[in-house]
Amino acid sequence: MKHSLSNSLFLVTLLSSSNEKLLKLSYNSIINQTNHYLNYTILIVVNTLDNSYFQKVQQEFENINVEIIQTESNGYPGMGHNSLFDIFRNKIQYDYLIPIDGDDFLYPFAFSQLSKVISKHNPDILVLQGNDILSWYNDSDSTTDIYLNNCFYLVKQDEYPQNKWILNNTQININPFTSDSFITPVRNILCSRNILNFNIKNFYCPNCKVIDDYLFYLHFINFFITKQLNVFIINSNHIYLYNDISTLSAHYNNTLKYDYDFIKSYKNTFTNIIKHYENIWNVLDLPFLYIDPPYDDIYNNYKIVKNNVQIINYNTYLSQSNTKYCIDFCSKLVIEIYNTFKYNIDYWLSTNDNKYIVIAYNLCEKLINNGITDREIFMYICICTVLLKKKIIPQYIENSKPLCYNQPCLLKYL
């Protein structure tokens, strides 16, 4: 079924299991889209085992006209992702689903970029080839990644105008049914209603703790091989910003130990893929579309060194419009995220719940190890240390003066 872009309705889902403040930032990144004509509605989907979180989200959005619903959770991300398709199935007025994780963000031109593909190619599924990342200093490459503030970095996808999988095919062409380890190389960003015609129960693995989306990737490949749907991989520039500084996300708190086995258990479901690729997978035949960036001054000065894309003139690249607006957007966003960190730490300490105090301590330690020199953070970790009956570190007390004078539990350590 072909849809006119102007007549199509888009359901944008924000899936959240924790951190309502971060969810609000994600929501704001969606409502502040520019230069597009998508007719969309945002739906916040709460999926968590924390019974109190739904109420926290309602309170955070109490003055905003947005629908908030709760779906059944087993504590893993796959069940929540699958619930989005159940919602999409029931809300028959919508032609497309755009699923966003509630601790990630969209760039201001995300819908504009998607519109270019939708209007021209009438896709049933679009997946992103990677994404930009907000990163901790300790997880970044300071020679190529972009410093923002508070020791956080932006890992930026370049604008290389070809399918970069050609350069990294040894990492991409992995048979998950025979390999000992693998990651999901794409991210689902859009589905048409046609995807619901196949009565698929689970688009995502409900048992996986981290790579639940690898099952969606297998469905994507299968749709391509069988020619049942119109599917494309697109470059991720200016669309999705993955938040790797969220310490409450699934990959921070879970292990992939059993995920590989869960994915392998779907082997009999994908006999078409196994027959097509046999022992040597070559997913380079998957259809790739390159989308030009929003601004006209496109940077294209690259060279290939050992199968890696290298930017030749880095200063020019950083000053170019398509890079600069991303840096400005991320710099402002990271300040807001940092403020949510401090809000959350303060809240966790106020609960007097040992579980949350441990979470607060770990976040403070992560921030300090990342190079943060904020007196409030040093004060918070001192309070955590006392409450957890750990040995207090004199340097932390020294660095938190004079704030710790207002904390009775710290006075004897001054």
C-alpha positions as CSV (number, residue, x, y, z in Angstrom):
1,M,0.0,0.0,0.0
2,K,1.4,3.4,-1.0
3,H,0.9,6.3,1.3
4,S,1.1,10.0,0.5
5,L,3.4,11.7,2.9
6,S,1.0,14.6,3.4
7,N,-1.9,12.2,4.2
8,S,0.0,9.7,6.4
9,L,-0.3,9.6,10.2
10,F,2.8,8.7,12.3
11,L,2.8,7.2,15.7
12,V,5.9,8.1,17.6
13,T,6.4,5.9,20.7
14,L,8.7,6.8,23.6
15,L,9.5,3.6,25.5
16,S,10.7,4.2,29.1
17,S,11.4,2.0,32.1
18,S,13.2,4.6,34.4
19,N,14.3,8.2,34.8
20,E,11.4,10.4,34.0
21,K,13.6,13.5,33.8
22,L,15.6,12.0,31.0
23,L,12.4,10.9,29.3
24,K,11.3,14.6,29.3
25,L,14.5,15.5,27.5
26,S,13.8,12.8,24.9
27,Y,10.2,14.1,24.5
28,N,11.5,17.6,24.0
29,S,13.8,16.5,21.2
30,I,10.8,15.1,19.4
31,I,8.5,18.1,19.7
32,N,11.3,20.4,18.5
33,Q,11.7,18.8,15.1
34,T,12.3,21.3,12.2
35,N,11.8,21.5,8.5
36,H,9.4,18.6,8.1
37,Y,5.7,17.9,7.3
38,L,5.1,14.7,9.3
39,N,1.7,14.5,10.9
40,Y,2.7,12.7,14.1
41,T,1.4,11.9,17.6
42,I,3.6,11.0,20.5
43,L,2.7,8.2,22.8
44,I,4.7,7.5,26.0
45,V,4.9,3.8,26.9
46,V,6.0,2.9,30.4
47,N,7.3,-0.6,30.6
48,T,8.9,-1.5,33.9
49,L,8.7,-3.7,37.0
50,D,8.8,-0.6,39.2
51,N,5.2,0.0,40.1
52,S,5.8,3.6,41.2
53,Y,7.4,4.7,37.9
54,F,4.2,5.2,36.0
55,Q,3.0,7.7,38.5
56,K,6.4,9.6,38.4
57,V,6.0,9.9,34.6
58,Q,2.4,11.1,35.0
59,Q,3.6,13.8,37.4
60,E,6.5,14.8,35.1
61,F,4.1,15.3,32.2
62,E,1.0,16.5,34.2
63,N,0.8,19.9,32.3
64,I,1.5,18.4,28.9
65,N,-1.2,17.0,26.6
66,V,0.4,13.6,25.8
67,E,-1.0,10.1,26.2
68,I,0.8,7.9,28.7
69,I,0.1,4.1,28.9
70,Q,1.7,1.2,30.7
71,T,2.4,-2.2,29.2
72,E,3.3,-5.5,30.8
73,S,7.0,-6.0,31.6
74,N,9.2,-8.9,32.4
75,G,12.1,-6.6,33.3
76,Y,13.8,-7.0,29.9
77,P,13.7,-4.6,26.9
78,G,12.3,-7.0,24.3
79,M,8.9,-7.3,25.9
80,G,8.6,-3.6,26.0
81,H,9.6,-3.2,22.4
82,N,7.1,-5.9,21.3
83,S,4.3,-4.1,23.1
84,L,4.8,-1.1,20.7
85,F,3.7,-3.3,17.8
86,D,0.6,-4.4,19.8
87,I,-0.2,-0.7,20.3
88,F,0.4,0.1,16.7
89,R,-1.8,-2.8,15.7
90,N,-4.7,-1.5,17.8
91,K,-4.3,2.1,16.8
92,I,-5.5,1.5,13.2
93,Q,-5.6,5.2,12.3
94,Y,-1.7,5.3,12.1
95,D,0.2,4.4,8.9
96,Y,3.7,4.4,10.4
97,L,5.4,3.6,13.7
98,I,8.5,5.5,14.8
99,P,9.9,3.8,17.9
100,I,12.3,5.8,20.1
101,D,13.8,4.6,23.4
102,G,13.0,7.1,26.2
103,D,16.6,7.7,27.2
104,D,17.8,8.5,23.7
105,F,17.2,11.6,21.5
106,L,16.4,12.7,18.0
107,Y,18.3,15.4,16.2
108,P,16.3,18.4,15.1
109,F,16.4,17.3,11.5
110,A,15.5,13.7,12.1
111,F,11.9,13.8,10.7
112,S,13.2,15.9,7.8
113,Q,15.7,13.3,7.0
114,L,13.2,10.5,7.2
115,S,10.8,12.4,5.0
116,K,13.3,12.4,2.2
117,V,13.2,8.6,2.1
118,I,9.5,8.1,2.8
119,S,8.4,10.4,0.0
120,K,10.7,8.9,-2.6
121,H,10.9,5.2,-1.7
122,N,7.7,4.3,0.1
123,P,9.5,2.0,2.7
124,D,7.9,-0.5,4.9
125,I,10.9,-0.7,7.2
126,L,13.8,1.7,7.7
127,V,16.7,0.8,9.9
128,L,19.7,3.0,10.7
129,Q,23.3,2.0,10.0
130,G,24.7,3.0,13.4
131,N,24.1,6.3,15.2
132,D,25.8,9.2,16.9
133,I,26.7,8.5,20.5
134,L,26.9,10.6,23.7
135,S,29.9,9.1,25.4
136,W,31.8,9.2,28.7
137,Y,35.4,10.5,28.4
138,N,36.8,7.1,29.5
139,D,34.9,5.4,26.6
140,S,35.8,7.8,23.9
141,D,38.8,8.4,21.6
142,S,39.9,11.9,22.4
143,T,41.8,12.2,19.1
144,T,38.7,11.8,16.9
145,D,35.6,12.3,19.2
146,I,34.3,15.7,19.9
147,Y,34.5,17.2,23.4
148,L,31.3,18.8,24.6
149,N,31.5,19.7,28.3
150,N,31.7,18.2,31.7
151,C,34.1,15.6,30.2
152,F,31.4,14.1,27.9
153,Y,32.1,13.5,24.2
154,L,30.1,13.2,21.0
155,V,31.0,10.2,18.9
156,K,30.0,11.5,15.5
157,Q,29.1,9.5,12.4
158,D,30.8,11.1,9.5
159,E,29.0,12.0,6.2
160,Y,30.8,9.4,4.1
161,P,28.4,9.0,1.1
162,Q,28.6,5.3,0.6
163,N,27.7,2.1,2.4
164,K,30.4,1.9,5.1
165,W,29.7,-1.8,5.6
166,I,31.8,-2.4,2.5
167,L,34.8,-1.4,4.6
168,N,33.8,-3.4,7.7
169,N,32.3,-6.5,6.1
170,T,34.2,-8.9,8.4
171,Q,32.5,-7.4,11.4
172,I,29.1,-7.3,9.7
173,N,28.9,-10.6,7.8
174,I,28.5,-12.7,10.9
175,N,26.3,-15.8,11.0
176,P,24.7,-15.6,14.5
177,F,23.7,-19.2,14.4
178,T,27.4,-20.3,14.4
179,S,29.2,-17.4,15.9
180,D,30.1,-17.1,19.6
181,S,29.4,-13.3,19.8
182,F,27.7,-10.6,17.7
183,I,26.0,-7.3,18.1
184,T,23.0,-5.8,16.4
185,P,24.4,-3.6,13.5
186,V,21.2,-1.7,12.8
187,R,18.5,0.2,14.7
188,N,14.8,0.2,13.7
189,I,13.5,3.7,13.1
190,L,10.3,3.3,11.0
191,C,7.8,0.6,10.2
192,S,4.7,0.8,8.0
193,R,1.4,-0.9,8.9
194,N,2.3,-3.6,6.3
195,I,4.6,-5.2,8.8
196,L,1.6,-6.3,10.8
197,N,0.3,-8.5,8.0
198,F,2.6,-11.4,8.9
199,N,1.2,-12.2,12.4
200,I,4.7,-12.2,13.9
201,K,4.4,-12.7,17.7
202,N,7.8,-11.3,18.7
203,F,9.7,-8.8,16.6
204,Y,12.2,-8.5,19.5
205,C,13.5,-11.3,21.7
206,P,11.6,-11.1,25.0
207,N,14.2,-13.0,26.9
208,C,17.3,-11.1,25.8
209,K,18.7,-8.6,28.3
210,V,20.7,-6.5,25.8
211,I,20.5,-7.5,22.2
212,D,16.8,-8.1,21.9
213,D,16.8,-6.1,18.7
214,Y,18.9,-8.7,16.9
215,L,15.7,-10.6,16.4
216,F,14.2,-7.6,14.6
217,Y,17.4,-7.5,12.4
218,L,16.8,-11.1,11.4
219,H,13.2,-10.3,10.5
220,F,14.5,-7.4,8.4
221,I,16.9,-9.7,6.5
222,N,14.1,-12.2,6.0
223,F,11.7,-9.6,4.6
224,F,14.4,-8.6,2.1
225,I,15.2,-12.1,1.0
226,T,11.6,-13.1,0.6
227,K,10.7,-9.8,-1.1
228,Q,7.7,-9.5,1.1
229,L,8.3,-5.9,2.2
230,N,10.1,-2.8,0.9
231,V,13.0,-2.5,3.3
232,F,16.1,-0.2,3.4
233,I,19.2,0.6,5.5
234,I,19.8,4.3,5.7
235,N,22.8,6.3,7.0
236,S,22.1,7.6,10.5
237,N,23.4,11.1,10.2
238,H,21.2,13.7,11.8
239,I,18.6,11.3,12.9
240,Y,19.2,9.3,16.1
241,L,21.5,10.2,19.1
242,Y,22.2,7.2,21.3
243,N,22.7,8.1,25.0
244,D,25.6,6.0,26.3
245,I,26.0,8.1,29.4
246,S,22.7,6.8,30.8
247,T,23.8,4.6,33.7
248,L,20.3,3.1,34.0
249,S,20.2,1.6,30.5
250,A,20.0,-2.1,29.8
251,H,23.5,-2.6,28.5
252,Y,25.0,-1.0,31.7
253,N,23.2,-3.2,34.1
254,N,23.0,-6.5,32.2
255,T,25.2,-9.1,30.6
256,L,25.0,-10.7,27.2
257,K,25.9,-14.1,28.7
258,Y,22.7,-15.9,27.7
259,D,21.5,-13.5,24.9
260,Y,23.5,-15.3,22.2
261,D,21.8,-18.6,23.1
262,F,18.3,-17.0,22.9
263,I,19.0,-15.6,19.5
264,K,20.4,-19.0,18.3
265,S,17.1,-20.6,19.4
266,Y,15.4,-18.8,16.5
267,K,17.4,-20.8,13.9
268,N,14.4,-22.8,12.7
269,T,12.4,-19.6,12.2
270,F,14.9,-18.2,9.6
271,T,15.5,-21.1,7.3
272,N,15.1,-18.7,4.4
273,I,18.1,-16.7,5.6
274,I,20.2,-19.8,6.2
275,K,19.4,-21.1,2.7
276,H,20.2,-17.8,1.1
277,Y,23.5,-17.2,2.8
278,E,24.5,-20.8,3.6
279,N,27.7,-20.7,5.6
280,I,29.1,-17.4,4.4
281,W,26.8,-14.5,5.3
282,N,27.1,-11.5,2.9
283,V,24.6,-8.9,4.2
284,L,26.2,-6.3,1.9
285,D,23.4,-7.2,-0.5
286,L,20.9,-5.5,1.9
287,P,19.6,-2.3,0.2
288,F,21.4,0.8,1.4
289,L,20.2,4.4,0.8
290,Y,22.3,7.5,1.5
291,I,20.5,10.6,2.7
292,D,22.2,14.0,2.1
293,P,22.7,16.0,5.3
294,P,20.4,19.0,6.0
295,Y,22.8,21.8,5.0
296,D,24.3,22.3,1.6
297,D,27.9,22.7,2.6
298,I,28.5,19.0,2.5
299,Y,32.0,17.7,3.7
300,N,33.4,15.0,1.5
301,N,37.1,15.1,2.0
302,Y,37.8,11.5,3.1
303,K,40.4,8.8,2.7
304,I,40.3,5.1,3.4
305,V,43.1,3.8,5.7
306,K,43.0,0.1,6.6
307,N,39.3,-0.1,5.8
308,N,38.5,2.8,8.0
309,V,37.1,6.2,6.9
310,Q,39.4,9.0,7.9
311,I,38.6,12.7,7.8
312,I,41.4,14.6,6.1
313,N,40.9,18.2,7.4
314,Y,39.3,17.8,10.9
315,N,39.1,21.5,11.6
316,T,37.1,22.1,8.4
317,Y,34.9,19.2,9.3
318,L,34.1,20.6,12.7
319,S,33.3,24.1,11.4
320,Q,31.0,22.8,8.6
321,S,27.3,23.5,9.2
322,N,26.2,19.9,9.3
323,T,28.7,19.1,12.0
324,K,28.5,22.4,14.0
325,Y,24.7,22.3,14.6
326,C,25.1,18.7,16.0
327,I,27.8,19.8,18.4
328,D,25.7,22.8,19.5
329,F,22.7,20.6,20.0
330,C,24.6,17.9,22.0
331,S,26.5,20.5,24.1
332,K,23.2,22.0,25.4
333,L,21.7,18.5,25.8
334,V,24.6,17.2,27.9
335,I,24.2,20.1,30.3
336,E,20.6,19.2,30.8
337,I,21.5,15.5,31.2
338,Y,24.1,16.4,33.8
339,N,21.5,18.3,35.8
340,T,19.3,15.3,35.7
341,F,22.2,13.3,37.2
342,K,22.4,15.6,40.1
343,Y,18.6,15.7,40.6
344,N,18.5,11.9,40.6
345,I,21.4,11.6,43.1
346,D,19.7,14.0,45.4
347,Y,16.4,12.1,45.1
348,W,18.0,8.7,45.7
349,L,19.7,9.9,48.8
350,S,16.4,11.3,50.1
351,T,14.8,7.8,49.9
352,N,17.0,6.4,52.7
353,D,16.8,3.1,50.7
354,N,20.2,1.3,50.6
355,K,19.5,0.1,47.0
356,Y,19.2,3.6,45.7
357,I,22.1,4.9,47.8
358,V,24.3,2.3,46.1
359,I,23.0,3.5,42.7
360,A,23.8,7.1,43.7
361,Y,27.3,6.2,44.9
362,N,28.1,4.3,41.7
363,L,26.9,7.3,39.6
364,C,29.0,9.7,41.7
365,E,32.0,7.5,41.3
366,K,31.5,7.2,37.6
367,L,31.3,11.0,37.3
368,I,34.4,11.5,39.3
369,N,36.4,8.9,37.5
370,N,35.2,10.5,34.3
371,G,37.0,13.7,35.3
372,I,34.2,15.7,36.8
373,T,35.4,18.3,39.4
374,D,32.0,19.5,40.8
375,R,31.8,20.2,44.5
376,E,28.3,19.0,44.7
377,I,29.2,15.6,43.3
378,F,32.1,15.3,45.8
379,M,29.6,16.2,48.6
380,Y,27.1,13.6,47.3
381,I,29.7,10.8,47.3
382,C,30.8,11.7,50.8
383,I,27.2,11.4,52.0
384,C,26.8,8.1,50.2
385,T,30.0,6.9,51.8
386,V,28.8,7.7,55.3
387,L,25.4,6.2,54.7
388,L,26.9,3.0,53.3
389,K,29.4,2.8,56.1
390,K,32.4,2.9,53.8
391,K,35.7,4.5,54.5
392,I,35.5,8.1,53.6
393,I,38.2,9.5,51.3
394,P,39.7,12.8,52.7
395,Q,40.3,14.2,49.2
396,Y,36.5,14.0,48.6
397,I,35.8,16.0,51.8
398,E,38.4,18.5,50.9
399,N,37.0,18.9,47.3
400,S,33.5,19.4,48.6
401,K,34.2,22.3,51.0
402,P,32.4,24.5,51.9
403,L,29.2,22.6,50.9
404,C,29.8,19.8,53.4
405,Y,29.4,22.2,56.3
406,N,25.7,22.1,55.6
407,Q,25.5,18.3,55.9
408,P,25.4,17.2,59.6
409,C,26.6,13.7,58.7
410,L,29.8,15.1,57.3
411,L,30.7,17.6,60.1
412,K,32.9,15.2,62.1
413,Y,35.0,14.5,59.0
414,L,36.0,18.2,58.5
